[in-house]
Amino acid sequence: MNNLLYYAFKIYVRLGLFFYSKKIKVSGSNNIPKNGAVLFTANHPNGLIDPILIATHIKRKTHFLVRASVFQNPIIAKFFGALGMMPIYRIRDGFNQLSKNNEIFDKSERILSSEGSLLIFPEGSHNRQRSIRPLSKGFTRIVFQVLEKKPKLKLFVVPIGITYQNSSSYPSSVAINFGKPIHCNEYIKHMDKFEMIKELKNEVRKSLVKLTVHIPNDENYDKMFSKLNTQGLDFTNVEVINSIILHNKESELKKEKGSKNTLKPLLYLIVLNSIIPYSIWKLVSKKIDEIEFVDTFRFGINLVLFPIFYIIQAYVISTLFSSQLGYTYFFSSLLLILLYTKLAPTPSG
């Protein structure tokens, strides 16, 4: 039953992402091993929508660790659990809660030991900064303990870089780049525990720096970020942008012409047609404390409330007039959103 729920929800969410995102560029999917245990390690710029985007573009059923605060409601916690999400606790959740992580790490080990796949964010928290931050050693602990118990198990770490054009604007574009798999068995064969932890962290970090836009977090970060941002560049062209950053090729910073949003009238029509769910979103948005959660909540409301509202309105139209008119209204409403999402310009940021 859990598998059925997982795959049904995955299909629905991926369809929702198609309507929500201007473009989703996925590369390197062929790097994902078809057999053996896989630990996906990704950077984390944009709240809960990061694992949602990644998991819906991986064929294998993937469990993932997310911040424990989203599990506060017991009903939501059970639903998330059925979808493969597991809570990870931080000091801000209460020092006495940290001991619960031992159970989560044990569960993670069991998933990998049975040749499953797991997604983890080794930076430890989300942040919109276009830099790969220092990695925690939690994922290396899982790798070491799994291989210590099952040394013959094939275990791979697959780094993932996720890059947004503008992670707080709608519509936005995103690039998901899967790196080459790192065969962890080779590390444990030739190194002791501390060498393995150090080398594996370094290898994953080097991969992440190439797989997403990375501006070194030094005294020149703000200058470089501002320089790139004012050019209206497409940040989802990760390799090109990183080449400019690495070689400081100012000559390649050719400003792209900003596109005027000529589809504003279409947006106003969508808002008018969706006034109740849109009003709920505006109320919710005022209570979002972290900008990294703007996309998460906006997408969640779009995924749930907008279709329900259109179904209700279509039913009313069908009752008052005809079924044909009701169906026409429903699919026209979805088409308007799709047209705006795919054709409206995406701001840089």
DODO-750984 format. One line per 3 residues: number of its first residue (from 1); their letters; for each residue x, y, z of C-alpha. Coordinates in steps of 0.02 Angstrom, whole numbers. Layout:
BEGIN
NUM> a> X/Y/Z; ... .
// end
This chain:
BEGIN
1> mnn> 0/0/0; 144/119/44; 227/87/-125 .
4> lly> 64/122/-216; 40/284/-119; 221/333/-151 .
7> yaf> 216/310/-340; 42/385/-360; 94/538/-263 .
10> kiy> 258/548/-358; 166/553/-525; 46/687/-463 .
13> vrl> 185/794/-389; 290/781/-548; 139/838/-648 .
16> glf> 118/983/-526; 301/1031/-548; 275/1034/-737 .
19> fys> 138/1164/-714; 239/1260/-583; 413/1270/-664 .
22> kki> 459/1359/-825; 589/1226/-859; 672/1083/-765 .
25> kvs> 839/1033/-843; 898/861/-788; 1068/794/-837 .
28> gsn> 1173/645/-785; 1029/528/-744; 1131/389/-824 .
31> nip> 1255/408/-679; 1129/331/-558; 1176/147/-529 .
34> kng> 1034/27/-567; 1096/-99/-438; 1170/-83/-265 .
37> avl> 1139/41/-126; 1141/227/-171; 1164/375/-55 .
40> fta> 1119/536/-147; 1204/691/-76; 1138/860/-134 .
43> nhp> 1163/1044/-99; 1014/1127/-14; 965/1303/-72 .
46> ngl> 775/1299/-65; 681/1214/76; 571/1061/56 .
49> idp> 550/1084/-131; 731/1027/-156; 699/844/-106 .
52> ili> 531/848/-197; 613/901/-360; 754/776/-343 .
55> ath> 648/627/-288; 523/651/-429; 664/641/-557 .
58> ikr> 741/480/-490; 666/317/-551; 716/221/-395 .
61> kth> 609/238/-239; 707/358/-130; 691/396/55 .
64> flv> 753/564/112; 797/655/272; 709/821/303 .
67> ras> 702/942/449; 598/877/593; 491/1034/609 .
70> vfq> 382/983/460; 329/827/556; 245/919/700 .
73> npi> 69/875/645; 43/686/677; -69/663/524 .
76> iak> 57/751/411; 197/651/494; 113/485/448 .
79> ffg> 82/545/270; 262/602/249; 323/438/324 .
82> alg> 224/340/195; 311/441/59; 484/396/122 .
85> mmp> 523/556/219; 615/541/385; 643/680/512 .
88> iyr> 817/738/559; 832/839/719; 942/990/750 .
91> ird> 993/1082/909; 859/1214/878; 728/1074/891 .
94> gfn> 783/1045/1070; 941/965/1136; 842/819/1206 .
97> qls> 776/782/1030; 949/747/958; 952/570/1027 .
100> knn> 809/527/907; 933/546/764; 1014/382/816 .
103> eif> 854/291/769; 848/384/602; 1029/340/564 .
106> dks> 992/158/605; 843/162/486; 951/243/353 .
109> eri> 1078/103/372; 942/-29/353; 879/54/192 .
112> lss> 1053/54/116; 1093/-121/181; 942/-185/84 .
115> egs> 1010/-100/-75; 888/44/-64; 921/228/-99 .
118> lli> 929/376/19; 940/564/-10; 1032/673/115 .
121> fpe> 1085/856/120; 1260/857/195; 1267/1047/210 .
124> gsh> 1148/1021/357; 1030/1167/322; 957/1264/176 .
127> nrq> 1029/1428/114; 1003/1525/-49; 1186/1576/-56 .
130> rsi> 1265/1518/-220; 1407/1426/-132; 1436/1249/-76 .
133> rpl> 1451/1261/112; 1556/1148/224; 1486/971/231 .
136> skg> 1442/881/392; 1512/706/419; 1340/628/452 .
139> ftr> 1330/547/280; 1505/472/297; 1454/397/464 .
142> ivf> 1309/308/378; 1424/245/238; 1555/181/359 .
145> qvl> 1432/91/473; 1341/8/327; 1502/-57/249 .
148> ekk> 1571/-109/417; 1421/-225/439; 1406/-276/256 .
151> pkl> 1577/-256/174; 1524/-347/14; 1377/-230/-16 .
154> klf> 1399/-117/-168; 1373/58/-100; 1382/215/-207 .
157> vvp> 1372/399/-164; 1296/503/-305; 1319/692/-285 .
160> igi> 1178/803/-349; 1189/987/-389; 1025/1084/-391 .
163> tyq> 1026/1262/-460; 880/1385/-473; 869/1535/-585 .
166> nss> 776/1623/-445; 721/1513/-302; 589/1630/-234 .
169> syp> 504/1688/-394; 367/1611/-500; 391/1545/-628 .
172> ssv> 567/1485/-598; 688/1371/-690; 795/1238/-609 .
175> ain> 940/1125/-659; 966/956/-577; 1136/881/-615 .
178> fgk> 1180/704/-560; 1367/677/-538; 1470/521/-567 .
181> pih> 1444/387/-434; 1579/367/-301; 1610/183/-261 .
184> cne> 1629/186/-72; 1693/8/-58; 1859/65/-130 .
187> yik> 1880/191/10; 1850/70/152; 1971/-56/74 .
190> hmd> 2121/60/73; 2091/185/213; 2055/190/398 .
193> kfe> 1895/269/462; 1963/446/483; 2050/450/315 .
196> mik> 1892/384/232; 1782/518/311; 1901/656/257 .
199> elk> 1927/592/80; 1743/553/49; 1689/726/110 .
202> nev> 1819/807/-2; 1768/703/-153; 1582/743/-131 .
205> rks> 1617/927/-105; 1727/938/-261; 1586/859/-361 .
208> lvk> 1453/976/-291; 1560/1128/-334; 1555/1074/-517 .
211> ltv> 1372/1019/-519; 1295/1183/-460; 1340/1367/-477 .
214> hip> 1476/1396/-348; 1542/1567/-302; 1683/1547/-173 .
217> nde> 1623/1614/-7; 1762/1739/20; 1781/1929/23 .
220> nyd> 1741/1936/-164; 1577/1840/-153; 1460/1990/-148 .
223> kmf> 1551/2076/-292; 1545/1921/-403; 1365/1882/-357 .
226> skl> 1309/2059/-398; 1408/2057/-561; 1327/1895/-618 .
229> ntq> 1154/1941/-557; 1145/2107/-648; 1184/2025/-816 .
232> gld> 1021/1929/-824; 1117/1766/-854; 1039/1594/-856 .
235> ftn> 1107/1514/-697; 1042/1344/-750; 1185/1340/-877 .
238> vev> 1294/1283/-733; 1452/1239/-829; 1456/1406/-921 .
241> ins> 1426/1509/-763; 1558/1413/-664; 1684/1440/-803 .
244> iil> 1653/1628/-794; 1673/1625/-604; 1829/1515/-606 .
247> hnk> 1924/1615/-736; 1844/1782/-691; 1803/1807/-875 .
250> ese> 1719/1977/-867; 1723/1985/-1057; 1599/1839/-1060 .
253> lkk> 1476/1934/-953; 1370/1993/-1097; 1213/2066/-1027 .
256> ekg> 1059/1978/-1088; 911/2087/-1130; 780/2085/-995 .
259> skn> 612/2025/-1054; 462/2133/-1014; 320/2030/-945 .
262> tlk> 188/2056/-1078; 84/1916/-1002; 31/2016/-849 .
265> pll> -150/2025/-911; -151/1834/-918; -86/1828/-739 .
268> yli> -225/1946/-682; -353/1834/-767; -281/1681/-676 .
271> vln> -287/1772/-508; -468/1826/-539; -515/1648/-585 .
274> sii> -424/1579/-431; -467/1714/-307; -498/1601/-155 .
277> pys> -339/1491/-163; -239/1644/-216; -303/1741/-64 .
280> iwk> -256/1595/48; -80/1596/-26; -62/1784/6 .
283> lvs> -113/1758/189; 7/1611/210; 151/1703/125 .
286> kki> 146/1839/259; 185/1709/392; 336/1632/305 .
289> dei> 490/1678/407; 622/1600/294; 634/1648/111 .
292> efv> 693/1471/72; 517/1409/111; 424/1527/-7 .
295> dtf> 431/1403/-152; 384/1257/-40; 224/1337/22 .
298> rfg> 178/1415/-145; 199/1249/-234; 103/1155/-97 .
301> inl> -45/1273/-110; -41/1265/-301; -36/1076/-294 .
304> vlf> -182/1055/-174; -298/1205/-170; -300/1264/-350 .
307> pif> -357/1098/-427; -488/1074/-290; -555/1249/-320 .
310> yii> -564/1222/-508; -653/1055/-484; -783/1136/-370 .
313> qay> -811/1279/-493; -821/1157/-639; -951/1055/-543 .
316> vis> -1055/1211/-510; -1047/1260/-694; -1093/1082/-745 .
319> tlf> -1244/1085/-628; -1305/1256/-681; -1269/1241/-866 .
322> ssq> -1194/1084/-945; -1059/953/-915; -971/1005/-1075 .
325> lgy> -957/1184/-1014; -894/1123/-845; -757/1017/-925 .
328> tyf> -711/1162/-1041; -694/1279/-892; -585/1156/-794 .
331> fss> -461/1119/-933; -457/1301/-989; -409/1353/-812 .
334> lll> -263/1230/-812; -211/1285/-987; -203/1468/-934 .
337> ill> -84/1423/-792; 22/1315/-905; 36/1452/-1037 .
340> ytk> 89/1582/-908; 214/1465/-825; 301/1417/-986 .
343> lap> 296/1586/-1075; 319/1717/-938; 498/1782/-914 .
346> tps> 595/1719/-764; 684/1851/-660; 864/1820/-613 .
349> g> 911/1812/-429 .
// end
